[in-house]
Amino acid sequence: MLMVEKIHHWRGEMKVNEPMSRHTSWRAGGVARRFYTPADVDDLCEFLRDMDPREPLLWLGLGSNLLIRDGGFPGTVIHTLGALNGLEWLDAVTLRTGVGVTCAKVARMTAQQGLTGAEFLAGIPGSMGGALAMNAGAFGGETWNHVAAVETVDRKGRLHKRLPEEYRVAYRTVEGVADEWFIAAQLVLQPGDVATAQSTIRELLARRGAEQPTNQYSCGSVFRNPPGDHAARLIEAAGLKGKTLGGAQVSEKHANYIINTGNASAADIETLLNQVQGRVEQLYDVRLETEVRIVGEHA
Ligand SMILES: Cc1cc2nc3c(=O)[nH]c(=O)nc-3n(C[C@H](O)[C@H](O)[C@H](O)COP(=O)(O)OP(=O)(O)OC[C@H]3O[C@@H](n4cnc5c(N)ncnc54)[C@H](O)[C@@H]3O)c2cc1C
């Protein structure tokens, strides 16, 4: 159904029926009915104030942890990348970063400043918004270990400042106030030195390149590791490495990755994911939970 907007003063960019395959690292999926890139925080607040309160909303950074089904997203996607991208040092060890900044940029900036703690972010191909929402982590580091405060916006376009104590943060999950989204975070790092931080980044990126299919379309790890085990180990033990469905394939290099070999539909990916989950459960009585977020309508 075509919505008629009331007269508005937004300064951001609105697209209609935007293919989400352009905005997700799996390069698959249907269209978003509306796709809005705000000009800045004030513009975002105004946009939210104007919006129908029942409108389904999906916040999007770099789409590196999202599967949007082939039937698309029947609401509005808020695209933060390149929009909410402020970066500011609040003191010698505290960086305020907008959620549209990439994880890689935060890793580079903090290393250049001679600080340590954020090197793990270098190889996570997402935005800081996605990292906050997912508590992204790698090689022993986790996003929320460094969060001193976050700034959020609610559905009515009101801004809030919140402390970590207001969230339940765990391995790849963050639960907080419903219908509130991140717009910025204050990250606190530890004093270190430039050369060591930069060489740690190079080392971690090399390890990733050696262990993961980083040059193929994927969403990183599909499943969370179950307590005391590794999803990749179970999938490999089940003989599923290399298993293919349409254009989707369980990576030969890292069994917890499903890659789009070129023309996978979201349905190919989701069906393969379900088959992997079912087979591992059947063989080992372990129900793998997805780390990737799956949204939207079936075609
Ligand atoms: C090759 C590869 C390697 C990866 N390696 C790792 C890894 O080592 N560790 C790891 O943790 N992850 C990894 N990932 C997954 C992914 O990069 C992270 O989860 C990342 O933090 C997602 O950020 P994003 O901006 O792409 O989020 P998106 O995919 O755009 O969104 C992810 C979720 O966050 C929500 N979200 C996004 N922005 C906001 C916001 N501002 N406020 C509230 N919610 C928001 C979205 O609605 C969605 O539910 C990898 C992915 C790939 C493709």
The ligand as an ORCA input file, in Angstrom:
! r2SCAN-3c Opt
* xyz 0 1
  C      33.209    -11.639      7.407
  C      32.490    -11.314      8.695
  C      33.151    -11.470      9.904
  C      32.490    -11.163     11.104
  N      33.175    -11.321     12.274
  C      32.570    -11.030     13.446
  C      33.259    -11.156     14.683
  O      34.430    -11.521     14.743
  N      32.596    -10.855     15.832
  C      31.304    -10.433     15.818
  O      30.756    -10.151     16.903
  N      30.622    -10.294     14.664
  C      31.215    -10.565     13.486
  N      30.528    -10.431     12.308
  C      29.100    -10.028     12.335
  C      28.865     -8.520     12.244
  O      29.920     -7.875     11.550
  C      28.699     -7.886     13.628
  O      27.594     -8.437     14.318
  C      28.514     -6.361     13.529
  O      28.565     -5.789     14.804
  C      27.184     -5.974     12.883
  O      27.237     -4.598     12.600
  P      26.366     -3.995     11.388
  O      26.533     -2.526     11.391
  O      26.695     -4.679     10.125
  O      24.919     -4.405     11.897
  P      23.646     -4.750     10.999
  O      23.842     -6.067     10.338
  O      23.303     -3.597     10.142
  O      22.575     -4.935     12.165
  C      22.712     -5.999     13.093
  C      21.635     -5.855     14.173
  O      21.871     -4.660     14.913
  C      20.737     -3.814     14.863
  N      21.207     -2.426     14.835
  C      22.029     -1.862     13.915
  N      22.241     -0.566     14.242
  C      21.550     -0.315     15.376
  C      21.371      0.834     16.206
  N      21.942      2.004     15.907
  N      20.587      0.729     17.320
  C      19.998     -0.463     17.625
  N      20.102     -1.582     16.870
  C      20.879     -1.502     15.761
  C      20.023     -4.202     13.578
  O      18.655     -3.838     13.606
  C      20.234     -5.701     13.582
  O      19.310     -6.330     14.434
  C      31.152    -10.711     11.092
  C      30.499    -10.546      9.863
  C      31.162    -10.824      8.675
  C      30.441    -10.604      7.379
*
